[in-house]
Amino acid sequence: MGIDPLRTRFPVGLRHEGTVRGTGGMRLADTDGSTDVPSLYAAGDAASREAIVGARTGGGSPNAAWAIATGSWAGAAASRFAKAHSSVQAVDVDAHRAKLATSDPHAAVETLEREVRPPEVHLFRSEQRLTAALRTIDAALATRAGADASLAASRSAYALMYVAKLSYTSAPARRETRGMHRRNDFPLQEGLASRLLISGVKDEPALRWQAVAAPAIA
């Protein structure tokens, strides 16, 4: 863009990041960027920043530091994994194309614009709004892509809506307001933050609570 960020003034626009990019993301199993899925590594916005920012988004400097650090760790760890498993045969995507979950990109865009982007739905949450949005998302997920849609676009559409489904499945279970999670029908915090709500992904989202040990005070 021809901008020297150290000398040139440029506009900065603030955007509401939501509870996925803001603090959420894939839960890391270790500091090397590995997840609970072997061979899957996450970094930056794809990896949960909860360890450094808690329930709120990190903003500029923590997010940038997180992206650099986790990118370095995950890149090195993924490289080691690939070298250790270099004899494994790659998956033929075309052979499994019919089995891959896809969604119609047009339906996905329309659904996300209506049920995920508006702050009155995803920021100022309530049981009624979340339940209604979840029904619409489920219907769009079931709308398969047409023959004219590319595999990449239809897979991306499915993934985007499934992340929204995870978020809107988890949100009703948290009957409190904390950090980025705001509930109009439950405006107060539910005691201390002594447990995590973890969304597991298989065929359908599965929720489980996990206790968090209180930090030792020196």
N, C-alpha and C positions, 0 to 999 in steps of 0.2 A: 504493500500500500504506500510505499515511499515515506514511511514515518520513522523517525529516529526517536524511540521512546525516551531517551535521556535528554533530548533537546527540544523535541516538538510537542506542543500541546495537542491533545486529541480528546474527543468526547468519550465519556464512560457512561454506559447505560446500565442502571440497576435492574435486575430481573429477579422475580421470586423463583427460587430454585426448587421448591417443593421438598418433600421428605425423602425422595429417592436420591437425586444428585446432591441435595443439601447435606445430608448426614448419612443417608442409606447407601445401599450397594451390596455387593457380595461380601459375606463374612469371611475374613481371612483366618485360616487355620494356624498360620505361623508367620513370623516376620519376613519370610522369604517370598511372600505374596501368594503362597499356595492356598488352595481352598480345600473343601471336603471332597472335591471331585479330582481324582488323580489326573495329572497332566493339565489341569485348568489353573491358570494363574491370573490374578487380577491386580490392577494398579490404578492410581489416579481416581477419577470420578467413578470408575466401575467398582472400586473397593470401598467398603464402608470406612468413613473417617471418624466413626464414633469413638475410637480409642483416643483421639487427640482433641476432639471438639465436643464430645458428649452429645446432647440432644439437639444442639444448634449447629447451623452451618458455620464453616470456618472463615469464610470471607477470602480475601486475596492471599495474604502471606501464608497462613496455615495450609490452604488448599494447594498453593504452588509448591510449598516444601513437601507436602504429602505426595504430590504427583512426581516430583523429582526422586524422592527417596524410594517410594514403592515401585516406580518404574525401573530404577536401577536394581533393586532387589529381585523383583519378579523377572526381569529380563535375564539376569544371571542365573537364577534358579531354573527358569524354563529352558535355557540353553543347556544346563547340566542334565536336565531330565531328557531332553531330546537326544543328546549324545549317548546317554546311557541306554536309550531305547531306540537306537537308530535302525535296528533290524525289524521293527514292527511295521507291517504293511499299512500304507495309508488307506483310509476309507474311500471307496468309490461313491462319491455323492450322487452321481447320476443313477447308479444302481438302486439307491435307497430313496430316490426323489419322491416316489409315491407314498412313502411312509412318513415323510417329514411333515410336521404340522405347519400349515400355512394359513394366511388370512388375506382377505381382499384389501389391498392397500387403500382404495378409495373409501371403503367402509371404516377402515382404521383411522384415517385422517379425520373423517366426519365425527367419529365417536370421540376421539381424543380432544378435538376442538370443543366439543359440547360438554364432555363429562370430566375431563382432566385439566384442561387449560384454565377455565374460569376460576378465579380465587374463591367465589362463593361456594364452590363445590369442594375443591381439593385443599383449600386453606382454612376456611371457616366451616369445619366439618360438623356433621350431625348424623345420627343413625339413619334418619329418613333419607337424607341426600346421598349418603354412601350406599345404602341398599339399592336405591333407584339407579344410581350410576353403575353399580356392579351388575345389575340385570342387563343394562344396555351393553356393557363391555362383554358380557358372556355371549350375548346375541351376535355381536360383531366378531368375536373370536370364532364362532361357528360358521361364519360366512366365508366360504373358501374362495381362494383367488381364481380368477378366470384364466383362460389359456393365454391371454395377451399379457399377463403380468409375469415379470421375471421371477425366478426362484429367489434371488436376493431380496427383491422388494417385498415379496409375499412373506418371506421368513422374517424380515425386519418388522413388517406390520404385525405379525403374530407376536414377536418378542416384545415390542412396545406395549401392546395391549395386555400381554401377560404380566408385565411389570406393574402396569396400572391395576390389574386384578389382584396381584400380591399386596400392593399398597392398600387397596380398598377392602381387602379381606382382613388385613391386620388391624387397620384403624378402628373398626368397631369394637375390637377386643380390648383396646386401650381406653378405658373409661375415665379419662383424665385429660388435662391440658398440660403439656410439658414440652419445652423447646419449640421445635418446628411443628409439633403435633398440637393442633388447636381444636378443641371440641366445644361448640356452642352449647351443647346439652350437658357437658361436664367441664365447666370452666376452671375447676380447681385441680391441684396436683393430688395424686393418690398416695400420700405419705412420701417416704424417701424412695429414691431410685434404687431399689434393692433387687430388681430383677429385670431381665431382658426378655422381650418377645421376639422369638426367632421364627421366620417364615421359611419352611422347607418346601422345596419344589420337587414334585414327581409328576404324577398325572394331574393331581389337584393340590392347591396350596394346603400345607399342614402347619398349624401353629403350635408352638410349645413355649412355655415359660422356663427361663433358666435363672437360677439365683445368682446374684453378684455378691462376691465377698466384699465386706467393707475394707477400705484401705487402711493399712497400719499407720498410726500417727507417731512420728518420731518425737 
